[in-house]
Amino acid sequence: MNTYNKIMQVFWLAMATVIAVSVTYKGFTEGFDRWALYYIFALLAVTMFFMRKYMMNRMKKHQQFLDEKHRKENSK
């Protein structure tokens, strides 16, 4: 599961980059008044990147808590 999470984290960062570059290119060629709204999708992809990062850290801390709890129960 950790590998999948890392792959998806890289995916969202790559998508944010691709979308931002594409919208910027289209903005220069066809006008920003038409394409500026599409930066929302790049912002959404960046948000997903940071959300995935936050959730991975949260999952890691929770797993450490469960491991510690299990060790304490077995030592009794």
N, CA and C atoms as a LAMMPS dump frame, in Angstrom:
ITEM: TIMESTEP
0
ITEM: NUMBER OF ATOMS
228
ITEM: BOX BOUNDS ff ff ff
-5.0000000000000000e+02 5.0000000000000000e+02
-5.0000000000000000e+02 5.0000000000000000e+02
-5.0000000000000000e+02 5.0000000000000000e+02
ITEM: ATOMS id mol type element x y z
1 1 1 N 0.82 -1.192 0
2 1 2 C 0 0 0
3 1 3 C 0.867 1.261 0
4 2 1 N 2.019 1.178 0.626
5 2 2 C 2.911 2.327 0.685
6 2 3 C 3.419 2.704 -0.711
7 3 1 N 3.702 1.697 -1.532
8 3 2 C 4.17 1.954 -2.896
9 3 3 C 3.081 2.65 -3.707
10 4 1 N 1.859 2.169 -3.57
11 4 2 C 0.729 2.776 -4.275
12 4 3 C 0.567 4.241 -3.869
13 5 1 N 0.658 4.52 -2.582
14 5 2 C 0.511 5.89 -2.106
15 5 3 C 1.597 6.803 -2.659
16 6 1 N 2.815 6.31 -2.712
17 6 2 C 3.91 7.115 -3.259
18 6 3 C 3.713 7.367 -4.75
19 7 1 N 3.261 6.345 -5.481
20 7 2 C 3.006 6.499 -6.917
21 7 3 C 1.907 7.537 -7.149
22 8 1 N 0.841 7.467 -6.36
23 8 2 C -0.255 8.413 -6.528
24 8 3 C 0.163 9.826 -6.137
25 9 1 N 1.03 9.944 -5.177
26 9 2 C 1.528 11.262 -4.787
27 9 3 C 2.316 11.889 -5.943
28 10 1 N 3.175 11.106 -6.571
29 10 2 C 3.94 11.589 -7.719
30 10 3 C 3.002 11.886 -8.888
31 11 1 N 1.971 11.05 -9.062
32 11 2 C 0.998 11.264 -10.127
33 11 3 C 0.322 12.626 -9.995
34 12 1 N -0.139 12.977 -8.793
35 12 2 C -0.831 14.244 -8.609
36 12 3 C 0.1 15.426 -8.822
37 13 1 N 1.35 15.292 -8.407
38 13 2 C 2.306 16.367 -8.644
39 13 3 C 2.581 16.531 -10.14
40 14 1 N 2.719 15.412 -10.846
41 14 2 C 2.942 15.458 -12.293
42 14 3 C 1.732 16.049 -13.009
43 15 1 N 0.529 15.663 -12.59
44 15 2 C -0.674 16.202 -13.217
45 15 3 C -0.786 17.707 -12.995
46 16 1 N -0.443 18.166 -11.809
47 16 2 C -0.49 19.602 -11.53
48 16 3 C 0.472 20.349 -12.451
49 17 1 N 1.648 19.78 -12.647
50 17 2 C 2.638 20.412 -13.515
51 17 3 C 2.167 20.433 -14.962
52 18 1 N 1.674 19.308 -15.437
53 18 2 C 1.201 19.213 -16.825
54 18 3 C 0.037 20.171 -17.061
55 19 1 N -0.892 20.208 -16.141
56 19 2 C -2.054 21.086 -16.301
57 19 3 C -1.626 22.552 -16.285
58 20 1 N -0.754 22.924 -15.351
59 20 2 C -0.313 24.317 -15.264
60 20 3 C 0.434 24.742 -16.528
61 21 1 N 1.303 23.877 -17.025
62 21 2 C 2.05 24.205 -18.243
63 21 3 C 1.105 24.288 -19.438
64 22 1 N 0.168 23.354 -19.537
65 22 2 C -0.781 23.364 -20.656
66 22 3 C -1.666 24.603 -20.643
67 23 1 N -2.172 24.945 -19.489
68 23 2 C -3.043 26.119 -19.39
69 23 3 C -2.256 27.391 -19.68
70 24 1 N -1.019 27.452 -19.222
71 24 2 C -0.187 28.622 -19.504
72 24 3 C 0.077 28.749 -20.995
73 25 1 N 0.394 27.63 -21.646
74 25 2 C 0.621 27.635 -23.098
75 25 3 C -0.629 28.089 -23.837
76 26 1 N -1.765 27.493 -23.477
77 26 2 C -3.02 27.878 -24.124
78 26 3 C -3.366 29.337 -23.83
79 27 1 N -3.03 29.785 -22.638
80 27 2 C -3.277 31.177 -22.291
81 27 3 C -2.49 32.133 -23.164
82 28 1 N -1.235 31.799 -23.439
83 28 2 C -0.426 32.661 -24.3
84 28 3 C -0.878 32.593 -25.753
85 29 1 N -1.312 31.417 -26.207
86 29 2 C -1.68 31.288 -27.617
87 29 3 C -3.1 31.749 -27.911
88 30 1 N -4.031 31.511 -26.982
89 30 2 C -5.432 31.838 -27.259
90 30 3 C -5.991 32.933 -26.353
91 31 1 N -5.241 33.344 -25.372
92 31 2 C -5.7 34.412 -24.492
93 31 3 C -6.072 33.894 -23.117
94 32 1 N -5.581 34.595 -22.105
95 32 2 C -5.817 34.171 -20.723
96 32 3 C -7.257 34.39 -20.285
97 33 1 N -7.96 35.292 -20.944
98 33 2 C -9.357 35.51 -20.557
99 33 3 C -10.185 34.247 -20.762
100 34 1 N -9.778 33.41 -21.673
101 34 2 C -10.491 32.162 -21.952
102 34 3 C -9.977 30.994 -21.104
103 35 1 N -8.685 30.975 -20.757
104 35 2 C -8.071 29.81 -20.124
105 35 3 C -7.727 29.978 -18.651
106 36 1 N -7.842 31.152 -18.106
107 36 2 C -7.436 31.391 -16.716
108 36 3 C -8.231 30.552 -15.728
109 37 1 N -9.478 30.282 -16.018
110 37 2 C -10.325 29.499 -15.124
111 37 3 C -9.786 28.075 -14.927
112 38 1 N -9.078 27.551 -15.906
113 38 2 C -8.588 26.175 -15.845
114 38 3 C -7.422 25.982 -14.873
115 39 1 N -6.876 27.07 -14.348
116 39 2 C -5.861 26.939 -13.305
117 39 3 C -6.44 26.294 -12.042
118 40 1 N -7.746 26.311 -11.916
119 40 2 C -8.407 25.649 -10.783
120 40 3 C -8.066 24.163 -10.765
121 41 1 N -7.981 23.55 -11.934
122 41 2 C -7.66 22.121 -11.993
123 41 3 C -6.225 21.847 -11.542
124 42 1 N -5.316 22.73 -11.861
125 42 2 C -3.94 22.591 -11.37
126 42 3 C -3.909 22.761 -9.86
127 43 1 N -4.666 23.711 -9.347
128 43 2 C -4.751 23.924 -7.903
129 43 3 C -5.364 22.709 -7.208
130 44 1 N -6.357 22.115 -7.829
131 44 2 C -6.975 20.907 -7.285
132 44 3 C -5.972 19.749 -7.234
133 45 1 N -5.165 19.596 -8.276
134 45 2 C -4.157 18.532 -8.301
135 45 3 C -3.085 18.761 -7.237
136 46 1 N -2.677 20.007 -7.029
137 46 2 C -1.711 20.318 -5.974
138 46 3 C -2.312 20.025 -4.606
139 47 1 N -3.58 20.36 -4.445
140 47 2 C -4.272 20.06 -3.192
141 47 3 C -4.315 18.565 -2.941
142 48 1 N -4.57 17.785 -3.96
143 48 2 C -4.586 16.329 -3.823
144 48 3 C -3.201 15.793 -3.456
145 49 1 N -2.151 16.396 -4.01
146 49 2 C -0.786 16.005 -3.668
147 49 3 C -0.53 16.201 -2.177
148 50 1 N -0.87 17.384 -1.664
149 50 2 C -0.623 17.653 -0.249
150 50 3 C -1.558 16.855 0.656
151 51 1 N -2.772 16.605 0.215
152 51 2 C -3.69 15.78 0.997
153 51 3 C -3.161 14.349 1.1
154 52 1 N -2.652 13.822 0.009
155 52 2 C -2.092 12.478 0.02
156 52 3 C -0.867 12.424 0.937
157 53 1 N -0.037 13.464 0.892
158 53 2 C 1.15 13.518 1.753
159 53 3 C 0.743 13.553 3.224
160 54 1 N -0.249 14.376 3.546
161 54 2 C -0.747 14.47 4.915
162 54 3 C -1.309 13.128 5.384
163 55 1 N -2.092 12.481 4.545
164 55 2 C -2.707 11.211 4.922
165 55 3 C -1.658 10.102 5.072
166 56 1 N -0.602 10.132 4.263
167 56 2 C 0.472 9.144 4.404
168 56 3 C 1.177 9.307 5.75
169 57 1 N 1.446 10.551 6.144
170 57 2 C 2.08 10.797 7.444
171 57 3 C 1.159 10.387 8.587
172 58 1 N -0.11 10.674 8.442
173 58 2 C -1.087 10.296 9.466
174 58 3 C -1.179 8.779 9.606
175 59 1 N -1.188 8.086 8.469
176 59 2 C -1.256 6.624 8.484
177 59 3 C 0.001 6.034 9.134
178 60 1 N 1.148 6.617 8.848
179 60 2 C 2.409 6.142 9.415
180 60 3 C 2.416 6.301 10.934
181 61 1 N 1.974 7.457 11.436
182 61 2 C 1.923 7.686 12.875
183 61 3 C 0.921 6.752 13.554
184 62 1 N -0.196 6.512 12.905
185 62 2 C -1.2 5.616 13.476
186 62 3 C -0.669 4.182 13.537
187 63 1 N 0.046 3.769 12.499
188 63 2 C 0.618 2.425 12.497
189 63 3 C 1.658 2.283 13.606
190 64 1 N 2.452 3.301 13.847
191 64 2 C 3.412 3.274 14.945
192 64 3 C 2.701 3.176 16.289
193 65 1 N 1.606 3.907 16.439
194 65 2 C 0.806 3.84 17.661
195 65 3 C 0.264 2.431 17.877
196 66 1 N -0.261 1.812 16.828
197 66 2 C -0.801 0.455 16.947
198 66 3 C 0.292 -0.555 17.277
199 67 1 N 1.453 -0.396 16.669
200 67 2 C 2.576 -1.291 16.96
201 67 3 C 3.01 -1.164 18.416
202 68 1 N 3.095 0.064 18.9
203 68 2 C 3.476 0.299 20.298
204 68 3 C 2.43 -0.289 21.249
205 69 1 N 1.175 -0.109 20.936
206 69 2 C 0.1 -0.663 21.751
207 69 3 C 0.163 -2.185 21.775
208 70 1 N 0.445 -2.784 20.637
209 70 2 C 0.565 -4.237 20.541
210 70 3 C 1.745 -4.76 21.366
211 71 1 N 2.865 -4.019 21.299
212 71 2 C 4.043 -4.413 22.094
213 71 3 C 3.759 -4.345 23.602
214 72 1 N 3.041 -3.317 24.028
215 72 2 C 2.72 -3.182 25.452
216 72 3 C 1.782 -4.305 25.912
217 73 1 N 0.84 -4.671 25.074
218 73 2 C -0.087 -5.752 25.425
219 73 3 C 0.627 -7.09 25.505
220 74 1 N 1.588 -7.329 24.642
221 74 2 C 2.325 -8.6 24.635
222 74 3 C 3.347 -8.685 25.753
223 75 1 N 3.796 -7.552 26.273
224 75 2 C 4.804 -7.577 27.328
225 75 3 C 4.197 -7.832 28.721
226 76 1 N 2.896 -7.719 28.833
227 76 2 C 2.229 -7.928 30.139
228 76 3 C 2.203 -9.365 30.539
